[in-house]
Amino acid sequence: MTRPPEMTRSQFPRVRPTPSSSPAALAATAALALALAGCASPESTFYTLADATGGTHAGAQVSTGTRAPATPYAIEVSPVAVPEQVDRPQIVVTRGGGRVDILEASRWSAPLKNELTSTISRDLTQRLGAMDVYGLPRADGLTVYRVSTSVQRFESVPGEHAALTAVWSVRKVPGDLVLTCRFAGTEPASGGIGGVVTAQRTLVDRLADGIGNAIATSAQGTATPRCPD
């Protein structure tokens, strides 16, 4: 029987190692990374209705002023009711033809109802010199003015105007004073989102002016508070 010939090492086919990353593959990976970066969502810009200076606007008319002494009464600002259409983290702007845009990259620093509630509370405490005791225990016999606000329209049109309509009420406890009024106002809004936020801030300040005047008039006891004209 004839034995098959033996194969030497040189007779086996040589397999060349394949580089793990060729220049072409690296270039393709880099191009994909750049494409994905271009598709990434832009960073969000956050806005607030609070005045960065901590002061009031020039149109404030509350007679007690922004540096009023501590008062013998307190206020209680309840959470503001807001329409569901705008009650979201994103800023909602109105376009023509009844269209609205929800801006993912432009957001409130807090839920809109919280922004409105905290701004009204801060405006009133600064104007009246009174503490906001909402949700806090308080001494028996302390006079409290309870403030309730329901926003019916919160419209933002960049480059055109901002509009705010709200119904508010003040109730004196203890006592029988109940005053319910309606606020409706518009402000020009130049520029982009920053301009319309500034206009809305001015409207909230005007709303707080009317509430503050009613509380101040009642507390002074010199006249019966009435709704602003």
Disulfide bonds with the S-S distance in Angstrom:
Cys181-Cys227 1.96
